């Protein structure tokens, strides 16, 4: 499994379930840096900066449930929800959980969750001497060949059925299959994930208005409108200084 070196935290109120999940994570190569039996102590612990890369979070816990903690994190940290019930799946993904594991958790299902987390891990930052000096450009398909598009012309990227489309005056099919690949290609460019399927260049945003359920409608250069999720909207407002 793809958990080698991953620093994770486990929050689970059932001792046996907590022990089992910790064992499975360690067998997958993860480093479990902390465990919590209830929600309030976890939330307090997360107030300080922590060197962790993922959180495995039970939904039903004493004092503060996992769904409330997930909403408070607002996408700052990859979160995998664990539960014995399936009714919260839609709400979990709407709040931008990376995955949703039903108990009893199996090693194979955990492995797929770790693969999703690994897909969001940025590679090591390049040395300053290796940093490119040319404008950011990327290839898009054009007939039997490709053309190069400047990132500065791009308003946003969207993924559909494992195909990433770039919007830069027109809609172009790129060579990427996930938004994580786009983020890795443009580390430091300031691209912002505002939905599971949308990655926006904040400099291209020219307007924003609230939408039902805590979402936001975003007007982009060129007149296109896209929607930020309940978790993505506050991150965008923060980036824009609103």
N, C-alpha and C positions, 0 to 999 in steps of 0.2 A: 504494500500500500504506500501512498505518497505522503506519509506523515513524518518522514525523516527530518528530525531537528525542529519540528513545529512546536512552538511554545504555546500551550493551551491552558485554559482554566475550566474546571468542571463545577457546576452548581446543580445539586441534586439532593432532595431531602430524604430519599429512601437510601439507607446505608448500603443495602445489598446492591441496589442498582448503581449507586455511586461507585462502589468498589469494582463492579463488573466493568463499567464504562472506563474507569481509570486503567484497568488491566488491558482492555482492548486497545486503548489509545497508546499505552506504553508498548504493547506488542507491535503496533503499527509504526513505532519509531518516534512517537511524540514525546515531548517533555511536559509532564503535568506540573505546572509551577504552583498551583493552589487549588484547593477544593472548598466548597461552601455548602452547608446543609440548609440554608434559607436565604431569602432574597435581600433582606436589608443589609446584612453584613457584606454581601457581594457588592451592592450598590455603593456602600461607604468605601470599600476597598478600591473601587474603580474611580473614585474621585481624584486620586493621585495618579500621575503618569505611571504606566506599567509597560514593561517590555514583554507583551504577549501578542500573539498573532491570531488567536481564535478563542471563542467562548462557547462551550457546550452547556446549554441552559435548559433546565427543566421548566415546563410551563407552570405546573401547580406546585408552589412552594409556600411555606409559612411567611407571614409578615409582608412580603412583596412578591407578586407572581412574576414569572419569567416574561410574560408578554409586556408588562409595564417596563421592565428593565430593557427589553429589546427596543421599545419605542424611545426610551431615554437615550440609548446609545446612538440612534440616528445614523447608522451606517458607518460609524467611526471604526468599528471592529467587526470582522466576520463573526456571525452568530449562527450556531446550529441549535435549533430547538429540539428537545426530546420530550416525549409524552406517551402516555398509554392510549390517547384518544386522537381521532383524526379531525375533529370538528373545527380546530383552529388553523388548519392548513392555509386557507385563503388569506386569513388575517395575518398569518406569519409571513407569507411571501409579500403581502402588500406592505408590511413593515420592513421589508428587505432582509429577511432571514436568508442565509446562504442555503440552508437545507432544513428538512423537517423529518426527524427520525422517530418512528414508532417503536415502542418497547414491546417485546424484548429486542434490543439492538443486536444485530448480527455483525460479524467481522466484515462480511462482504458489503453490507449496506453502509457500514461506517467507512469502508474504503472509498466508496463513491462520494461520500460527503467530504472526505479528506482531499480527494481529487478536485472537487469544486473549490475548496479553500486554496489549494496549491495553485490553481489557475489564477487566483487573485494576488498571489505573492509577487511583488516586483523583483526582477533580477537585481543583483548587486549593482550599485551605481557605478558608471564608468569613471575612470580616473580623469582628472581635469584635462590632462594632455590628450586624452582620447575623445573629448567632447567635440562634436561636429560644429563647424563654424558656418556651414552653408544653411540656408533656410530649410525648415522642416518640409520635406516632400514625401509623398507616398504613391505607390503605383495603383492604378485602377484599370479595369479591363476595357479595352477598346478594340472591338473586332477580334482578330487573331493575336493582337499584341497588347501592349499596355501604354498608358501615358502617365506622366507624373503630375500630381496636383499639390499645390502649396497648402500647407495646413492653415495659413493665414486667410485663405479663401473659404475655408470650411466652417460651416455653422455647427454641424453636429454629425454624429455617427449613430446608426441604429442597427440592431441585429435582428434578423428574421430567419428562422429555420437554419441556423448555423452559417448564415451569410451576413457579413457586415457591409452595410451600404453607407457611403459618404455623401453628404449634402454640401455641395460647393457650387452654387448656381444651378446645378442639375443634380440628379441622383445617380451616383456611380457605384458600380459593384467593385469592391476591393478584393484583395487576396486573403483577407483575414476571415476567421470563422467565429471569433468571440471578441467582446469588448475588452477583455483582459489583455488580448494581444495588442490592441490599439493603445491601451494605457502603457504597456511595456515599451512600445515603439516610441512613445512620446513622453518619457519620464521628464518631469520638470516643466512640461508645457502648460500645465494648469488645467487640463481637461477634467471635467467634473461629471461623475455618474449621478444622474438625476432620476433614473428609473432603471429597473433591471435590464431594459433593452435600449436605453438611451444614454449617450455620452455627449455632453455639450461643451463647446468652447465658450466660456463666460463672456469673452470680449465680443462675441457675436450677438449677445442678448441686448435688445433695445427696449423691451417692455415686459412687464410681469403683472399679473393680476390673480387674486385668490380664486380658487375653485372649490367645490364642495369636498368635504372630508379632509381638509387640510392640504389638498393638492394646490397646484398653481399652474396657470396657463402662461406660457412663455412666448413672446413675440421675438422673432429672430430677424437679423438682417436679410433683406429680400422678401420679407412678409410672411414667412412660414410660421405656423404656431405648433408647439408641442406641449405636452403636459408633464410636469414634474410630479413624482409620487409624494405621498405624505412624508416620507423620510427625506426625499431629495429636495423638496421645496425649501425647508429651512437652511439646508447646506448651501443652496444657491443664493438665498437672501444674504447669508453671512458672507459669502464670497463677494457679492456685489455691494456689501456695506449697507444693506437696507434694514 
